[in-house]
Amino acid sequence: MENMNLNKHISGQFNAELDDIRNRVLAMGGLVERQLEQSLDALAALDAELAQRVIEGDHKVNGMEVAIDEECTRIIAKRQPAASDLRLVLAISKTITDLERIGDACVKIAKAAMDKRSKNQQPLLVSIENMGRHATRTLHSTLDALARMDADVALELHKEDTKLDKEYEGIIRQLMTYMMADPRSIPEVLDVLWAARAVERVGDRCQNICEYIIYYVKGKDVRHISYEEMEKDLKL
Amino acid sequence: MENMNLNKHISGQFNAELDDIRNRVLAMGGLVERQLEQSLDALAALDAELAQRVIEGDHKVNGMEVAIDEECTRIIAKRQPAASDLRLVLAISKTITDLERIGDACVKIAKAAMDKRSKNQQPLLVSIENMGRHATRTLHSTLDALARMDADVALELHKEDTKLDKEYEGIIRQLMTYMMADPRSIPEVLDVLWAARAVERVGDRCQNICEYIIYYVKGKDVRHISYEEMEKDLKL
């Protein structure tokens, strides 16, 4: 009887710990989402002060990555989770790496916003902002799917990244015509190019997180396989 | 007595499993190193056939990532490793992600080598090849440090990445002057730019792997901290 209570207690604590890292990764996701929004606000308004805040805020994102990863390692060592509990911890440990990289992308966007030369490239900045808002929505939905561990939504989001890729290609083409029309603008257009690239990478990171969600829910690694195969796996 | 033998046996098997994933991550590293060398050979000679082989070879890299990651998860679930054994498994699980991304960089370099327009940019290609050979040496040394789990070498290599970053900045500047001198060349120079960017990222990935080596050896997460702090940690 006492043993049963003890087990219940231990398992209750364990569940609380798993809930805790789930909540923390969602809080980290929320912070990264705000960083992305603010970096785009800063780019749209060429607001150097806001951009500076985004750059300074990145250490919080980094700190959360390290702290959550430490907690994941501690849980594995102490609780020796198996099956879906282990997959949850491993999926979270991978997700925070991608969230941290999205944080780095926000810093790149913020740096473009601080660059005084960028102001000559307003029409390009508008395109990047639009693409960035699209990426923000994708990140938001990805975090929602993560909160609900919804593999079907994760698969849909994964597929949607091609739209963001197409937007990105359009911006690159636009950017080339600008440079060809006015070669003196090349250095400043290239600065804008890095911001566009950073936004495009946000979509790739969200795809990775969607793969971890599917891995957690279905126990199946879906990296590097086609959508046909993914869908077959999801039906299992 | 029987129990002791059993324990020895289990622990012997466990050690064999740890050796096995260590060997497999090194084999994966060797494959990625060859992919990098061949993608640079293909770029230097604009050898489309070799480039195609690199692109086709990437699925092997991807397959190794998935297989090793599965094995890491299996070991954690079955063996419930603690302390340095657990750190080894987690460090390997992170290392393979970065190796896989270096594999993706090789594909990007190979694609630039296949692009017929690239042949007009021979002087730029020479610069990228030089930078690429530097990155290859860094990868080679990083894999050596990984094989010997040498945290001191890992720290030295981590610091050396600034050299590669400087080379990259030089290429970007060179590339800008080319585009400004001949705006019609902009689309093809941008193709070369992506290859340069991919090479630069190889250095960043090596830095990540060096951080995992230090994490394994010292039990300390050194991401996002300064070299002064890292050195202090290494003396512990």
Interface residues (C-beta under 8 A of the other chain):
Chain A: H59 N62 G63 E65 V66 D69 E70 T73 I76 A77 Q80 A82 A83 L86 R87 L90 S93 K94 T97 I172 M176 M179 M180 P183 R184 I186 P187 L190 D221 R223 H224
Chain B: H59 N62 G63 E65 V66 D69 E70 T73 I76 A77 Q80 A82 A83 L86 R87 L90 S93 K94 T97 I172 M176 M179 M180 P183 R184 I186 P187 L190 D221 R223 H224
